[in-house]
Amino acid sequence: MGTRRNAGSGRGVNVAVIQFPGSNCDADALHAAQALLDPASRFVWHSEAGLPSGTDLVFLPGGFSYGDHLRSGAVAARSPIMQAVKAHAERGGYVLGVCNGFQVLTEAGLLPGALSRNRELHFLCRPVHLRVENAQTAFTSAYKAGQTIEIPIAHGEGNYYADAEPLARLEGEGQVVFRYLDNPNGSLNDIAGIISERGNVLGMMPHPERAVEALLGSEDGQGLFRSLKGALVK
């Protein structure tokens, strides 16, 4: 799934971390991107009309964009920058949406389904264990299929839902990339992360950018960033 693109010899992966009003994981996202993909990774404010030239990866971070007004991610999905993000994805560019970023991707129509209130209606913030369901994507090639990894969650609306037909398509086409081993929020089929049909847009509720250093309790998130670097830089 997805196409391998040459990001250019001698440089890393050009990452644009989108900042919305209410983003609160943007600094974490930028730190991981600068440490593992390219020191020149940068923030892009939501009101910008376009992405920086040469952007390889758009990172939509977690948080509470626009205070979760209406629905989580609903207003952010209509920010000016999202037209450029959609165009980037349509050209085959890579997009990663984590937590609120996943919610934005579903609201923008870049991924199917929706994220609703957690089953017990509580905000959840703790490490969880995931199973890597598909290790043949640009986001997961550094993992092994069936591998268990520990990544933290921090969300109140992470309960993934999709109608029967799109859910069957996700399962049948290998688009479920990560699955909870102990479902914390009630997500259908224990889904923690999905990828687009083309394989270049990934949305996940757990935070890989918060699991890239042993000091934080887990380095299992590094695999996602190593996978992207392997896919984009030759």
N, C-alpha and C positions, 0 to 999 in steps of 0.2 A: 504494500500500500504506500502511496506517495512516491515522489521522485527525488532522487538524490541530486542536489544542486551544488555546484562548485562555488564556494563563498570567496574564492580567490586565494592564491598562494601567498603565504607569509602573513596572513592575518586571521583573526578569530571570526566568531559569528557576530554579525552586526545586530544588536538587540535594542529594540525600542520598548521601554516599559511605560505603559500608558497610565497617567495619573488622572483620576476623576476626583471631584470634591467628595471627600469621605473615604478615599482609599487609605488604608492604614497598614498594608503589607507591601507597599511600593518600595520602601527602603530595603526590605528583606529580599524582594525580587531583584532589585538592582545589585545588591551585594552579591547574590549568587551568580547573576549574569556576569558581573565584572570579574569575579574570582574564577569562574569555570568556563566562560565562553569568550569574553573580550573585555579588557579594561575600559574600552571606549564606549561600552554600553551606556545608554542615556535615558533620561526621562523625556516623555513627550506629553504636554498638557492636553487635556481632552478637547479644548476649543480649537486646536490646530486643524487646518484643513487637509494636511498631508503628512506622510511619514518622512523621516530623514532619508536622503538618497542612499541607496544600497542596503536598506533594511532587509535582513534575512529572517529575523524572528520578531514577532510582536508578542509581548508578554502582558496580558491583562491580569493585574494582581488582585489579591483579596482585599476585603474591607467592607465598607458600607456605603457604596457610591450613592450620592444624593440622599443619604440617610435611609436607604431602602424605601424611598417614597413610592407609592403605588404598589410595586413589587420589587423584590431584590433584582437589581440589574436592569429594570424596565426603562428608567430614564437614561442611564448611561448608554444603553444600546442605541439611543437616538442622538447621542453627542456627535458633533461634527466629525471628530476623528474616526468614527466607526465606518463612515463611507470609505475612507482610505483603507481601513482594516479589512473590510469586505473585498475591496478591489485587490488588495494584497493576497488574500486567500484565494480569490478567483484566478489569480495568475499562478497559483501554486506555491505562494509564500507560506511560511509556517507561522502558526498562531497557537499560543499556549494560554489557556485561561484557567486560573486556579481560584477555587472558592467563589468569591464574588465574580471573578473573571469567567468562571464556568457559567454562572447565572447570566452574565451579560451575553455570552455566546449563544445560549438558548433563546434569550429574548431577541437577539439580533437575527435569529434564523440560521446561524452558522452551524449549529448542532441541534438535533431533534430533542424533544422532551422538555421538561421543566423541573425546577427545584422548588419544593414546597417546605412548609414547616416540619421540623423534626418530629418523629413519631410521638415522643413524650413532651413535645412543646417546650423543651429546654435548650438553651445554648450549650453546645458541647465543645470542650477544649481539652484534648488529651491525645496521646499517641494511639494509633490504631494499627492493626496488621492488615496488609493487603496481599492478595495473590496477583501476580503478573499473569494475565490471561493471554496476552498477545505480545510476544517479544520480537515480532517481525515488523516493527514500525520504526520510523525515524526517531521516535521519542523513547523507545524501549529496547533497542537492539543490544544495549549493554547488560540487560537482564536476561534471565533464562525463563522460558515459559514454565509456569507453576511455582516460580520462586516466591517466597514470602519476604516481604519488606515491611519495615516499620516507619510510618510517616505520620506526623501529627495532623489533627483536624482542629478547626476553630470556626464553627458555624451554627446558626440557628435555623437555617433553611437549606438543608442539604439532602432532603428526602427526594431522590430522583424518581420521576414518573414519566412514562411514555405510553401512548395507546398501544393496543395489542399488535397492530401491523408494524409500526416503526420499531417496537421492542423486538419483535421476531426478526426483523431485518438486521438490527444491531447484533443480535446473538448469532444469526446465521452467517453474517459477513465478517465476523471476527472483529467488530467495532467496539466491543467491550474490552477495554485494555486493562483496567484494574478493577478488582472485586474485593469487597470487605470480607474478612474471615469471620468477624463478629459484628454484624451489621449494627452500627450505632444509631442510625437515624430513620430506618424503615425503608430505605431505597429498594425499589423493585429489583428483584434478582441480585440483590447485594451489590448493585453497581456503584462503583466509586469514581470511575473515569471512562470516558468514551472518546472515540476518534471519528472524524468525518469519513465519508465514503472514499474520498480521494487520499485520505491519510495524512493531511497536512494541518489539520486543526484538532487539537486535543483539549478537552475540558475535564477537569478533575476537582473534587472537593478537597482532598487532603493536600497539604502544603509541602511539596518537595524542596522548596527553597529554604524551608526551616529544618531540613534534615541533610545538611551538606557538611557539617562539622561535628566531630566527636563531642565537643563542648556542649552542643545542643542536644545530645542524647542519641543521635543516629546520623549516620552518613549515607543512609540508603537512598536519599534523594539525589545523590551525585550521579547515579546511573542514568537518570533522565537527561541531565545536562551533558554527560559524556556521550550519550546516544545522539543527541542533537549535533554535537561537535563532529562526531564521526560521520553523520549524514551530510553536513554542510561544508565541512572543510576537508579537502583532499590534498 
